[in-house]
Amino acid sequence: MENELIPKKAYAEIEQMITSAESVVGIDAKKTHIIIIHKLMEIEKRLKALESK
């Protein structure tokens, strides 16, 4: 991909975290969703802090 949205190193780290040999699709869906939700909660917390300034 010419215009990468995620740096290659970060992509590889995330890929390694969510990969699952037991899954038919190759990723652990539960772990993937937990990572996404956690990141969204961090973003929400930062946004609230910025809004309160």
mmCIF entry with sequence, helices, sheets and N, C-alpha, C, O atoms, coordinates in Angstrom:
data_MODEL
# 
_entry.id   MODEL 
# 
_entity.id                         1 
_entity.type                       polymer 
_entity.pdbx_number_of_molecules   1 
# 
_entity_poly.entity_id                      1 
_entity_poly.type                           'polypeptide(L)' 
_entity_poly.nstd_linkage                   no 
_entity_poly.nstd_monomer                   no 
_entity_poly.pdbx_seq_one_letter_code       MENELIPKKAYAEIEQMITSAESVVGIDAKKTHIIIIHKLMEIEKRLKALESK 
_entity_poly.pdbx_seq_one_letter_code_can   MENELIPKKAYAEIEQMITSAESVVGIDAKKTHIIIIHKLMEIEKRLKALESK 
_entity_poly.pdbx_strand_id                 A 
# 
loop_
_entity_poly_seq.entity_id 
_entity_poly_seq.num 
_entity_poly_seq.mon_id 
_entity_poly_seq.hetero 
1 1  MET n 
1 2  GLU n 
1 3  ASN n 
1 4  GLU n 
1 5  LEU n 
1 6  ILE n 
1 7  PRO n 
1 8  LYS n 
1 9  LYS n 
1 10 ALA n 
1 11 TYR n 
1 12 ALA n 
1 13 GLU n 
1 14 ILE n 
1 15 GLU n 
1 16 GLN n 
1 17 MET n 
1 18 ILE n 
1 19 THR n 
1 20 SER n 
1 21 ALA n 
1 22 GLU n 
1 23 SER n 
1 24 VAL n 
1 25 VAL n 
1 26 GLY n 
1 27 ILE n 
1 28 ASP n 
1 29 ALA n 
1 30 LYS n 
1 31 LYS n 
1 32 THR n 
1 33 HIS n 
1 34 ILE n 
1 35 ILE n 
1 36 ILE n 
1 37 ILE n 
1 38 HIS n 
1 39 LYS n 
1 40 LEU n 
1 41 MET n 
1 42 GLU n 
1 43 ILE n 
1 44 GLU n 
1 45 LYS n 
1 46 ARG n 
1 47 LEU n 
1 48 LYS n 
1 49 ALA n 
1 50 LEU n 
1 51 GLU n 
1 52 SER n 
1 53 LYS n 
# 
_struct_asym.id          A 
_struct_asym.entity_id   1 
# 
loop_
_struct_conf.conf_type_id 
_struct_conf.id 
_struct_conf.pdbx_PDB_helix_id 
_struct_conf.beg_label_comp_id 
_struct_conf.beg_label_asym_id 
_struct_conf.beg_label_seq_id 
_struct_conf.pdbx_beg_PDB_ins_code 
_struct_conf.end_label_comp_id 
_struct_conf.end_label_asym_id 
_struct_conf.end_label_seq_id 
_struct_conf.pdbx_end_PDB_ins_code 
_struct_conf.beg_auth_comp_id 
_struct_conf.beg_auth_asym_id 
_struct_conf.beg_auth_seq_id 
_struct_conf.end_auth_comp_id 
_struct_conf.end_auth_asym_id 
_struct_conf.end_auth_seq_id 
_struct_conf.pdbx_PDB_helix_class 
_struct_conf.details 
_struct_conf.pdbx_PDB_helix_length 
HELX_P HELX_P1 AA1 LYS A 8  ? ILE A 18 ? LYS A 8  ILE A 18 1 ? 11 
HELX_P HELX_P2 AA2 ALA A 29 ? GLU A 51 ? ALA A 29 GLU A 51 1 ? 23 
# 
_struct_conf_type.id          HELX_P 
_struct_conf_type.criteria    ? 
_struct_conf_type.reference   ? 
# 
loop_
_atom_site.group_PDB 
_atom_site.id 
_atom_site.type_symbol 
_atom_site.label_atom_id 
_atom_site.label_alt_id 
_atom_site.label_comp_id 
_atom_site.label_asym_id 
_atom_site.label_entity_id 
_atom_site.label_seq_id 
_atom_site.pdbx_PDB_ins_code 
_atom_site.Cartn_x 
_atom_site.Cartn_y 
_atom_site.Cartn_z 
_atom_site.occupancy 
_atom_site.B_iso_or_equiv 
_atom_site.pdbx_formal_charge 
_atom_site.auth_seq_id 
_atom_site.auth_comp_id 
_atom_site.auth_asym_id 
_atom_site.auth_atom_id 
_atom_site.pdbx_PDB_model_num 
ATOM 1   N N  . MET A 1 1  ? 0.854   -1.185  0.000  1.00 0.00 ? 1  MET A N  1 
ATOM 2   C CA . MET A 1 1  ? 0.000   0.000   0.000  1.00 0.00 ? 1  MET A CA 1 
ATOM 3   C C  . MET A 1 1  ? 0.891   1.236   0.000  1.00 0.00 ? 1  MET A C  1 
ATOM 4   O O  . MET A 1 1  ? 1.758   1.383   0.861  1.00 0.00 ? 1  MET A O  1 
ATOM 5   N N  . GLU A 1 2  ? 0.680   2.105   -0.946 1.00 0.00 ? 2  GLU A N  1 
ATOM 6   C CA . GLU A 1 2  ? 1.528   3.281   -1.092 1.00 0.00 ? 2  GLU A CA 1 
ATOM 7   C C  . GLU A 1 2  ? 1.358   4.268   0.054  1.00 0.00 ? 2  GLU A C  1 
ATOM 8   O O  . GLU A 1 2  ? 2.345   4.699   0.649  1.00 0.00 ? 2  GLU A O  1 
ATOM 9   N N  . ASN A 1 3  ? 0.132   4.627   0.367  1.00 0.00 ? 3  ASN A N  1 
ATOM 10  C CA . ASN A 1 3  ? -0.147  5.543   1.475  1.00 0.00 ? 3  ASN A CA 1 
ATOM 11  C C  . ASN A 1 3  ? -0.620  4.745   2.668  1.00 0.00 ? 3  ASN A C  1 
ATOM 12  O O  . ASN A 1 3  ? -1.821  4.565   2.870  1.00 0.00 ? 3  ASN A O  1 
ATOM 13  N N  . GLU A 1 4  ? 0.323   4.268   3.458  1.00 0.00 ? 4  GLU A N  1 
ATOM 14  C CA . GLU A 1 4  ? -0.028  3.433   4.595  1.00 0.00 ? 4  GLU A CA 1 
ATOM 15  C C  . GLU A 1 4  ? -0.704  4.252   5.694  1.00 0.00 ? 4  GLU A C  1 
ATOM 16  O O  . GLU A 1 4  ? -0.264  5.350   6.033  1.00 0.00 ? 4  GLU A O  1 
ATOM 17  N N  . LEU A 1 5  ? -1.766  3.699   6.233  1.00 0.00 ? 5  LEU A N  1 
ATOM 18  C CA . LEU A 1 5  ? -2.449  4.340   7.349  1.00 0.00 ? 5  LEU A CA 1 
ATOM 19  C C  . LEU A 1 5  ? -1.761  4.006   8.661  1.00 0.00 ? 5  LEU A C  1 
ATOM 20  O O  . LEU A 1 5  ? -1.801  4.788   9.611  1.00 0.00 ? 5  LEU A O  1 
ATOM 21  N N  . ILE A 1 6  ? -1.134  2.845   8.708  1.00 0.00 ? 6  ILE A N  1 
ATOM 22  C CA . ILE A 1 6  ? -0.448  2.374   9.908  1.00 0.00 ? 6  ILE A CA 1 
ATOM 23  C C  . ILE A 1 6  ? 0.995   2.062   9.525  1.00 0.00 ? 6  ILE A C  1 
ATOM 24  O O  . ILE A 1 6  ? 1.235   1.355   8.547  1.00 0.00 ? 6  ILE A O  1 
ATOM 25  N N  . PRO A 1 7  ? 1.961   2.584   10.288 1.00 0.00 ? 7  PRO A N  1 
ATOM 26  C CA . PRO A 1 7  ? 3.361   2.252   9.988  1.00 0.00 ? 7  PRO A CA 1 
ATOM 27  C C  . PRO A 1 7  ? 3.581   0.735   10.022 1.00 0.00 ? 7  PRO A C  1 
ATOM 28  O O  . PRO A 1 7  ? 2.936   0.028   10.795 1.00 0.00 ? 7  PRO A O  1 
ATOM 29  N N  . LYS A 1 8  ? 4.490   0.245   9.185  1.00 0.00 ? 8  LYS A N  1 
ATOM 30  C CA . LYS A 1 8  ? 4.723   -1.194  9.050  1.00 0.00 ? 8  LYS A CA 1 
ATOM 31  C C  . LYS A 1 8  ? 5.028   -1.865  10.391 1.00 0.00 ? 8  LYS A C  1 
ATOM 32  O O  . LYS A 1 8  ? 4.537   -2.961  10.661 1.00 0.00 ? 8  LYS A O  1 
ATOM 33  N N  . LYS A 1 9  ? 5.835   -1.212  11.228 1.00 0.00 ? 9  LYS A N  1 
ATOM 34  C CA . LYS A 1 9  ? 6.197   -1.792  12.524 1.00 0.00 ? 9  LYS A CA 1 
ATOM 35  C C  . LYS A 1 9  ? 4.963   -1.957  13.406 1.00 0.00 ? 9  LYS A C  1 
ATOM 36  O O  . LYS A 1 9  ? 4.762   -3.013  14.006 1.00 0.00 ? 9  LYS A O  1 
ATOM 37  N N  . ALA A 1 10 ? 4.139   -0.917  13.482 1.00 0.00 ? 10 ALA A N  1 
ATOM 38  C CA . ALA A 1 10 ? 2.919   -0.979  14.293 1.00 0.00 ? 10 ALA A CA 1 
ATOM 39  C C  . ALA A 1 10 ? 1.968   -2.037  13.739 1.00 0.00 ? 10 ALA A C  1 
ATOM 40  O O  . ALA A 1 10 ? 1.345   -2.780  14.498 1.00 0.00 ? 10 ALA A O  1 
ATOM 41  N N  . TYR A 1 11 ? 1.862   -2.099  12.424 1.00 0.00 ? 11 TYR A N  1 
ATOM 42  C CA . TYR A 1 11 ? 1.000   -3.095  11.776 1.00 0.00 ? 11 TYR A CA 1 
ATOM 43  C C  . TYR A 1 11 ? 1.427   -4.507  12.167 1.00 0.00 ? 11 TYR A C  1 
ATOM 44  O O  . TYR A 1 11 ? 0.598   -5.345  12.523 1.00 0.00 ? 11 TYR A O  1 
ATOM 45  N N  . ALA A 1 12 ? 2.736   -4.755  12.097 1.00 0.00 ? 12 ALA A N  1 
ATOM 46  C CA . ALA A 1 12 ? 3.268   -6.080  12.430 1.00 0.00 ? 12 ALA A CA 1 
ATOM 47  C C  . ALA A 1 12 ? 3.017   -6.419  13.898 1.00 0.00 ? 12 ALA A C  1 
ATOM 48  O O  . ALA A 1 12 ? 2.678   -7.558  14.221 1.00 0.00 ? 12 ALA A O  1 
ATOM 49  N N  . GLU A 1 13 ? 3.182   -5.435  14.792 1.00 0.00 ? 13 GLU A N  1 
ATOM 50  C CA . GLU A 1 13 ? 2.944   -5.662  16.220 1.00 0.00 ? 13 GLU A CA 1 
ATOM 51  C C  . GLU A 1 13 ? 1.477   -6.007  16.483 1.00 0.00 ? 13 GLU A C  1 
ATOM 52  O O  . GLU A 1 13 ? 1.178   -6.933  17.236 1.00 0.00 ? 13 GLU A O  1 
ATOM 53  N N  . ILE A 1 14 ? 0.577   -5.267  15.868 1.00 0.00 ? 14 ILE A N  1 
ATOM 54  C CA . ILE A 1 14 ? -0.859  -5.516  16.033 1.00 0.00 ? 14 ILE A CA 1 
ATOM 55  C C  . ILE A 1 14 ? -1.221  -6.876  15.443 1.00 0.00 ? 14 ILE A C  1 
ATOM 56  O O  . ILE A 1 14 ? -1.965  -7.647  16.049 1.00 0.00 ? 14 ILE A O  1 
ATOM 57  N N  . GLU A 1 15 ? -0.694  -7.158  14.269 1.00 0.00 ? 15 GLU A N  1 
ATOM 58  C CA . GLU A 1 15 ? -0.961  -8.441  13.618 1.00 0.00 ? 15 GLU A CA 1 
ATOM 59  C C  . GLU A 1 15 ? -0.533  -9.603  14.517 1.00 0.00 ? 15 GLU A C  1 
ATOM 60  O O  . GLU A 1 15 ? -1.249  -10.597 14.641 1.00 0.00 ? 15 GLU A O  1 
ATOM 61  N N  . GLN A 1 16 ? 0.632   -9.471  15.136 1.00 0.00 ? 16 GLN A N  1 
ATOM 62  C CA . GLN A 1 16 ? 1.130   -10.523 16.022 1.00 0.00 ? 16 GLN A CA 1 
ATOM 63  C C  . GLN A 1 16 ? 0.224   -10.684 17.245 1.00 0.00 ? 16 GLN A C  1 
ATOM 64  O O  . GLN A 1 16 ? -0.008  -11.804 17.702 1.00 0.00 ? 16 GLN A O  1 
ATOM 65  N N  . MET A 1 17 ? -0.289  -9.568  17.775 1.00 0.00 ? 17 MET A N  1 
ATOM 66  C CA . MET A 1 17 ? -1.160  -9.620  18.952 1.00 0.00 ? 17 MET A CA 1 
ATOM 67  C C  . MET A 1 17 ? -2.481  -10.330 18.669 1.00 0.00 ? 17 MET A C  1 
ATOM 68  O O  . MET A 1 17 ? -2.983  -11.060 19.523 1.00 0.00 ? 17 MET A O  1 
ATOM 69  N N  . ILE A 1 18 ? -3.048  -10.126 17.487 1.00 0.00 ? 18 ILE A N  1 
ATOM 70  C CA . ILE A 1 18 ? -4.392  -10.645 17.226 1.00 0.00 ? 18 ILE A CA 1 
ATOM 71  C C  . ILE A 1 18 ? -4.426  -11.959 16.457 1.00 0.00 ? 18 ILE A C  1 
ATOM 72  O O  . ILE A 1 18 ? -5.496  -12.543 16.285 1.00 0.00 ? 18 ILE A O  1 
ATOM 73  N N  . THR A 1 19 ? -3.276  -12.430 15.992 1.00 0.00 ? 19 THR A N  1 
ATOM 74  C CA . THR A 1 19 ? -3.227  -13.674 15.232 1.00 0.00 ? 19 THR A CA 1 
ATOM 75  C C  . THR A 1 19 ? -3.615  -14.873 16.085 1.00 0.00 ? 19 THR A C  1 
ATOM 76  O O  . THR A 1 19 ? -3.213  -14.985 17.243 1.00 0.00 ? 19 THR A O  1 
ATOM 77  N N  . SER A 1 20 ? -4.399  -15.760 15.499 1.00 0.00 ? 20 SER A N  1 
ATOM 78  C CA . SER A 1 20 ? -4.816  -16.973 16.197 1.00 0.00 ? 20 SER A CA 1 
ATOM 79  C C  . SER A 1 20 ? -4.842  -18.139 15.225 1.00 0.00 ? 20 SER A C  1 
ATOM 80  O O  . SER A 1 20 ? -5.572  -18.118 14.234 1.00 0.00 ? 20 SER A O  1 
ATOM 81  N N  . ALA A 1 21 ? -4.040  -19.154 15.513 1.00 0.00 ? 21 ALA A N  1 
ATOM 82  C CA . ALA A 1 21 ? -3.998  -20.354 14.662 1.00 0.00 ? 21 ALA A CA 1 
ATOM 83  C C  . ALA A 1 21 ? -5.298  -21.153 14.780 1.00 0.00 ? 21 ALA A C  1 
ATOM 84  O O  . ALA A 1 21 ? -5.666  -21.881 13.859 1.00 0.00 ? 21 ALA A O  1 
ATOM 85  N N  . GLU A 1 22 ? -5.991  -21.016 15.911 1.00 0.00 ? 22 GLU A N  1 
ATOM 86  C CA . GLU A 1 22 ? -7.232  -21.770 16.133 1.00 0.00 ? 22 GLU A CA 1 
ATOM 87  C C  . GLU A 1 22 ? -8.430  -21.193 15.370 1.00 0.00 ? 22 GLU A C  1 
ATOM 88  O O  . GLU A 1 22 ? -9.429  -21.881 15.162 1.00 0.00 ? 22 GLU A O  1 
ATOM 89  N N  . SER A 1 23 ? -8.323  -19.944 14.961 1.00 0.00 ? 23 SER A N  1 
ATOM 90  C CA . SER A 1 23 ? -9.443  -19.285 14.289 1.00 0.00 ? 23 SER A CA 1 
ATOM 91  C C  . SER A 1 23 ? -9.441  -19.575 12.793 1.00 0.00 ? 23 SER A C  1 
ATOM 92  O O  . SER A 1 23 ? -8.386  -19.632 12.162 1.00 0.00 ? 23 SER A O  1 
ATOM 93  N N  . VAL A 1 24 ? -10.619 -19.756 12.240 1.00 0.00 ? 24 VAL A N  1 
ATOM 94  C CA . VAL A 1 24 ? -10.745 -20.007 10.801 1.00 0.00 ? 24 VAL A CA 1 
ATOM 95  C C  . VAL A 1 24 ? -10.284 -18.797 9.990  1.00 0.00 ? 24 VAL A C  1 
ATOM 96  O O  . VAL A 1 24 ? -9.729  -18.949 8.902  1.00 0.00 ? 24 VAL A O  1 
ATOM 97  N N  . VAL A 1 25 ? -10.512 -17.607 10.518 1.00 0.00 ? 25 VAL A N  1 
ATOM 98  C CA . VAL A 1 25 ? -10.134 -16.393 9.801  1.00 0.00 ? 25 VAL A CA 1 
ATOM 99  C C  . VAL A 1 25 ? -8.725  -15.915 10.153 1.00 0.00 ? 25 VAL A C  1 
ATOM 100 O O  . VAL A 1 25 ? -8.236  -14.945 9.574  1.00 0.00 ? 25 VAL A O  1 
ATOM 101 N N  . GLY A 1 26 ? -8.079  -16.586 11.090 1.00 0.00 ? 26 GLY A N  1 
ATOM 102 C CA . GLY A 1 26 ? -6.694  -16.259 11.400 1.00 0.00 ? 26 GLY A CA 1 
ATOM 103 C C  . GLY A 1 26 ? -6.469  -15.228 12.493 1.00 0.00 ? 26 GLY A C  1 
ATOM 104 O O  . GLY A 1 26 ? -5.328  -14.917 12.831 1.00 0.00 ? 26 GLY A O  1 
ATOM 105 N N  . ILE A 1 27 ? -7.568  -14.691 13.054 1.00 0.00 ? 27 ILE A N  1 
ATOM 106 C CA . ILE A 1 27 ? -7.403  -13.728 14.151 1.00 0.00 ? 27 ILE A CA 1 
ATOM 107 C C  . ILE A 1 27 ? -8.304  -14.113 15.317 1.00 0.00 ? 27 ILE A C  1 
ATOM 108 O O  . ILE A 1 27 ? -9.311  -14.800 15.148 1.00 0.00 ? 27 ILE A O  1 
ATOM 109 N N  . ASP A 1 28 ? -7.922  -13.658 16.493 1.00 0.00 ? 28 ASP A N  1 
ATOM 110 C CA . ASP A 1 28 ? -8.719  -13.859 17.694 1.00 0.00 ? 28 ASP A CA 1 
ATOM 111 C C  . ASP A 1 28 ? -9.697  -12.680 17.775 1.00 0.00 ? 28 ASP A C  1 
ATOM 112 O O  . ASP A 1 28 ? -9.312  -11.575 18.157 1.00 0.00 ? 28 ASP A O  1 
ATOM 113 N N  . ALA A 1 29 ? -10.942 -12.917 17.420 1.00 0.00 ? 29 ALA A N  1 
ATOM 114 C CA . ALA A 1 29 ? -11.945 -11.849 17.354 1.00 0.00 ? 29 ALA A CA 1 
ATOM 115 C C  . ALA A 1 29 ? -12.161 -11.174 18.704 1.00 0.00 ? 29 ALA A C  1 
ATOM 116 O O  . ALA A 1 29 ? -12.294 -9.952  18.775 1.00 0.00 ? 29 ALA A O  1 
ATOM 117 N N  . LYS A 1 30 ? -12.197 -11.963 19.774 1.00 0.00 ? 30 LYS A N  1 
ATOM 118 C CA . LYS A 1 30 ? -12.415 -11.385 21.106 1.00 0.00 ? 30 LYS A CA 1 
ATOM 119 C C  . LYS A 1 30 ? -11.273 -10.441 21.470 1.00 0.00 ? 30 LYS A C  1 
ATOM 120 O O  . LYS A 1 30 ? -11.506 -9.318  21.916 1.00 0.00 ? 30 LYS A O  1 
ATOM 121 N N  . LYS A 1 31 ? -10.035 -10.904 21.278 1.00 0.00 ? 31 LYS A N  1 
ATOM 122 C CA . LYS A 1 31 ? -8.875  -10.071 21.595 1.00 0.00 ? 31 LYS A CA 1 
ATOM 123 C C  . LYS A 1 31 ? -8.877  -8.808  20.734 1.00 0.00 ? 31 LYS A C  1 
ATOM 124 O O  . LYS A 1 31 ? -8.579  -7.718  21.221 1.00 0.00 ? 31 LYS A O  1 
ATOM 125 N N  . THR A 1 32 ? -9.214  -8.963  19.457 1.00 0.00 ? 32 THR A N  1 
ATOM 126 C CA . THR A 1 32 ? -9.258  -7.829  18.542 1.00 0.00 ? 32 THR A CA 1 
ATOM 127 C C  . THR A 1 32 ? -10.258 -6.786  19.017 1.00 0.00 ? 32 THR A C  1 
ATOM 128 O O  . THR A 1 32 ? -9.957  -5.592  19.026 1.00 0.00 ? 32 THR A O  1 
ATOM 129 N N  . HIS A 1 33 ? -11.441 -7.229  19.409 1.00 0.00 ? 33 HIS A N  1 
ATOM 130 C CA . HIS A 1 33 ? -12.459 -6.298  19.887 1.00 0.00 ? 33 HIS A CA 1 
ATOM 131 C C  . HIS A 1 33 ? -12.052 -5.629  21.198 1.00 0.00 ? 33 HIS A C  1 
ATOM 132 O O  . HIS A 1 33 ? -12.321 -4.445  21.402 1.00 0.00 ? 33 HIS A O  1 
ATOM 133 N N  . ILE A 1 34 ? -11.414 -6.373  22.074 1.00 0.00 ? 34 ILE A N  1 
ATOM 134 C CA . ILE A 1 34 ? -10.956 -5.792  23.333 1.00 0.00 ? 34 ILE A CA 1 
ATOM 135 C C  . ILE A 1 34 ? -9.937  -4.689  23.063 1.00 0.00 ? 34 ILE A C  1 
ATOM 136 O O  . ILE A 1 34 ? -9.994  -3.625  23.680 1.00 0.00 ? 34 ILE A O  1 
ATOM 137 N N  . ILE A 1 35 ? -9.006  -4.939  22.143 1.00 0.00 ? 35 ILE A N  1 
ATOM 138 C CA . ILE A 1 35 ? -8.006  -3.920  21.796 1.00 0.00 ? 35 ILE A CA 1 
ATOM 139 C C  . ILE A 1 35 ? -8.686  -2.679  21.230 1.00 0.00 ? 35 ILE A C  1 
ATOM 140 O O  . ILE A 1 35 ? -8.344  -1.559  21.610 1.00 0.00 ? 35 ILE A O  1 
ATOM 141 N N  . ILE A 1 36 ? -9.634  -2.863  20.337 1.00 0.00 ? 36 ILE A N  1 
ATOM 142 C CA . ILE A 1 36 ? -10.348 -1.735  19.726 1.00 0.00 ? 36 ILE A CA 1 
ATOM 143 C C  . ILE A 1 36 ? -11.118 -0.946  20.785 1.00 0.00 ? 36 ILE A C  1 
ATOM 144 O O  . ILE A 1 36 ? -11.042 0.282   20.826 1.00 0.00 ? 36 ILE A O  1 
ATOM 145 N N  . ILE A 1 37 ? -11.850 -1.646  21.632 1.00 0.00 ? 37 ILE A N  1 
ATOM 146 C CA . ILE A 1 37 ? -12.646 -0.970  22.661 1.00 0.00 ? 37 ILE A CA 1 
ATOM 147 C C  . ILE A 1 37 ? -11.742 -0.229  23.638 1.00 0.00 ? 37 ILE A C  1 
ATOM 148 O O  . ILE A 1 37 ? -12.040 0.900   24.026 1.00 0.00 ? 37 ILE A O  1 
ATOM 149 N N  . HIS A 1 38 ? -10.642 -0.855  24.035 1.00 0.00 ? 38 HIS A N  1 
ATOM 150 C CA . HIS A 1 38 ? -9.702  -0.207  24.941 1.00 0.00 ? 38 HIS A CA 1 
ATOM 151 C C  . HIS A 1 38 ? -9.162  1.084   24.333 1.00 0.00 ? 38 HIS A C  1 
ATOM 152 O O  . HIS A 1 38 ? -9.094  2.111   25.009 1.00 0.00 ? 38 HIS A O  1 
ATOM 153 N N  . LYS A 1 39 ? -8.782  1.033   23.064 1.00 0.00 ? 39 LYS A N  1 
ATOM 154 C CA . LYS A 1 39 ? -8.250  2.222   22.394 1.00 0.00 ? 39 LYS A CA 1 
ATOM 155 C C  . LYS A 1 39 ? -9.317  3.305   22.291 1.00 0.00 ? 39 LYS A C  1 
ATOM 156 O O  . LYS A 1 39 ? -9.016  4.484   22.479 1.00 0.00 ? 39 LYS A O  1 
ATOM 157 N N  . LEU A 1 40 ? -10.551 2.928   21.997 1.00 0.00 ? 40 LEU A N  1 
ATOM 158 C CA . LEU A 1 40 ? -11.636 3.907   21.935 1.00 0.00 ? 40 LEU A CA 1 
ATOM 159 C C  . LEU A 1 40 ? -11.871 4.558   23.298 1.00 0.00 ? 40 LEU A C  1 
ATOM 160 O O  . LEU A 1 40 ? -12.141 5.756   23.382 1.00 0.00 ? 40 LEU A O  1 
ATOM 161 N N  . MET A 1 41 ? -11.767 3.762   24.361 1.00 0.00 ? 41 MET A N  1 
ATOM 162 C CA . MET A 1 41 ? -11.931 4.316   25.708 1.00 0.00 ? 41 MET A CA 1 
ATOM 163 C C  . MET A 1 41 ? -10.805 5.302   26.035 1.00 0.00 ? 41 MET A C  1 
ATOM 164 O O  . MET A 1 41 ? -11.047 6.319   26.685 1.00 0.00 ? 41 MET A O  1 
ATOM 165 N N  . GLU A 1 42 ? -9.581  5.011   25.592 1.00 0.00 ? 42 GLU A N  1 
ATOM 166 C CA . GLU A 1 42 ? -8.469  5.938   25.786 1.00 0.00 ? 42 GLU A CA 1 
ATOM 167 C C  . GLU A 1 42 ? -8.714  7.245   25.033 1.00 0.00 ? 42 GLU A C  1 
ATOM 168 O O  . GLU A 1 42 ? -8.474  8.331   25.562 1.00 0.00 ? 42 GLU A O  1 
ATOM 169 N N  . ILE A 1 43 ? -9.184  7.130   23.815 1.00 0.00 ? 43 ILE A N  1 
ATOM 170 C CA . ILE A 1 43 ? -9.474  8.310   23.002 1.00 0.00 ? 43 ILE A CA 1 
ATOM 171 C C  . ILE A 1 43 ? -10.568 9.145   23.654 1.00 0.00 ? 43 ILE A C  1 
ATOM 172 O O  . ILE A 1 43 ? -10.460 10.369  23.731 1.00 0.00 ? 43 ILE A O  1 
ATOM 173 N N  . GLU A 1 44 ? -11.621 8.482   24.124 1.00 0.00 ? 44 GLU A N  1 
ATOM 174 C CA . GLU A 1 44 ? -12.717 9.185   24.781 1.00 0.00 ? 44 GLU A CA 1 
ATOM 175 C C  . GLU A 1 44 ? -12.223 9.939   26.016 1.00 0.00 ? 44 GLU A C  1 
ATOM 176 O O  . GLU A 1 44 ? -12.619 11.081  26.249 1.00 0.00 ? 44 GLU A O  1 
ATOM 177 N N  . LYS A 1 45 ? -11.368 9.305   26.796 1.00 0.00 ? 45 LYS A N  1 
ATOM 178 C CA . LYS A 1 45 ? -10.818 9.932   27.999 1.00 0.00 ? 45 LYS A CA 1 
ATOM 179 C C  . LYS A 1 45 ? -9.998  11.172  27.635 1.00 0.00 ? 45 LYS A C  1 
ATOM 180 O O  . LYS A 1 45 ? -10.116 12.212  28.283 1.00 0.00 ? 45 LYS A O  1 
ATOM 181 N N  . ARG A 1 46 ? -9.176  11.057  26.607 1.00 0.00 ? 46 ARG A N  1 
ATOM 182 C CA . ARG A 1 46 ? -8.365  12.193  26.162 1.00 0.00 ? 46 ARG A CA 1 
ATOM 183 C C  . ARG A 1 46 ? -9.235  13.319  25.622 1.00 0.00 ? 46 ARG A C  1 
ATOM 184 O O  . ARG A 1 46 ? -8.957  14.495  25.858 1.00 0.00 ? 46 ARG A O  1 
ATOM 185 N N  . LEU A 1 47 ? -10.288 12.956  24.895 1.00 0.00 ? 47 LEU A N  1 
ATOM 186 C CA . LEU A 1 47 ? -11.195 13.960  24.342 1.00 0.00 ? 47 LEU A CA 1 
ATOM 187 C C  . LEU A 1 47 ? -11.908 14.723  25.450 1.00 0.00 ? 47 LEU A C  1 
ATOM 188 O O  . LEU A 1 47 ? -12.035 15.946  25.381 1.00 0.00 ? 47 LEU A O  1 
ATOM 189 N N  . LYS A 1 48 ? -12.376 14.004  26.478 1.00 0.00 ? 48 LYS A N  1 
ATOM 190 C CA . LYS A 1 48 ? -13.028 14.665  27.609 1.00 0.00 ? 48 LYS A CA 1 
ATOM 191 C C  . LYS A 1 48 ? -12.087 15.617  28.317 1.00 0.00 ? 48 LYS A C  1 
ATOM 192 O O  . LYS A 1 48 ? -12.487 16.704  28.733 1.00 0.00 ? 48 LYS A O  1 
ATOM 193 N N  . ALA A 1 49 ? -10.821 15.204  28.455 1.00 0.00 ? 49 ALA A N  1 
ATOM 194 C CA . ALA A 1 49 ? -9.823  16.071  29.091 1.00 0.00 ? 49 ALA A CA 1 
ATOM 195 C C  . ALA A 1 49 ? -9.601  17.339  28.268 1.00 0.00 ? 49 ALA A C  1 
ATOM 196 O O  . ALA A 1 49 ? -9.475  18.429  28.825 1.00 0.00 ? 49 ALA A O  1 
ATOM 197 N N  . LEU A 1 50 ? -9.555  17.198  26.958 1.00 0.00 ? 50 LEU A N  1 
ATOM 198 C CA . LEU A 1 50 ? -9.383  18.359  26.097 1.00 0.00 ? 50 LEU A CA 1 
ATOM 199 C C  . LEU A 1 50 ? -10.597 19.280  26.133 1.00 0.00 ? 50 LEU A C  1 
ATOM 200 O O  . LEU A 1 50 ? -10.456 20.503  26.124 1.00 0.00 ? 50 LEU A O  1 
ATOM 201 N N  . GLU A 1 51 ? -11.792 18.688  26.175 1.00 0.00 ? 51 GLU A N  1 
ATOM 202 C CA . GLU A 1 51 ? -13.024 19.483  26.206 1.00 0.00 ? 51 GLU A CA 1 
ATOM 203 C C  . GLU A 1 51 ? -13.179 20.251  27.509 1.00 0.00 ? 51 GLU A C  1 
ATOM 204 O O  . GLU A 1 51 ? -13.824 21.299  27.537 1.00 0.00 ? 51 GLU A O  1 
ATOM 205 N N  . SER A 1 52 ? -12.600 19.745  28.582 1.00 0.00 ? 52 SER A N  1 
ATOM 206 C CA . SER A 1 52 ? -12.758 20.403  29.869 1.00 0.00 ? 52 SER A CA 1 
ATOM 207 C C  . SER A 1 52 ? -11.776 21.555  30.053 1.00 0.00 ? 52 SER A C  1 
ATOM 208 O O  . SER A 1 52 ? -11.844 22.268  31.055 1.00 0.00 ? 52 SER A O  1 
ATOM 209 N N  . LYS A 1 53 ? -10.875 21.744  29.112 1.00 0.00 ? 53 LYS A N  1 
ATOM 210 C CA . LYS A 1 53 ? -9.902  22.844  29.203 1.00 0.00 ? 53 LYS A CA 1 
ATOM 211 C C  . LYS A 1 53 ? -10.500 24.135  28.735 1.00 0.00 ? 53 LYS A C  1 
ATOM 212 O O  . LYS A 1 53 ? -9.827  25.165  28.742 1.00 0.00 ? 53 LYS A O  1 
# 
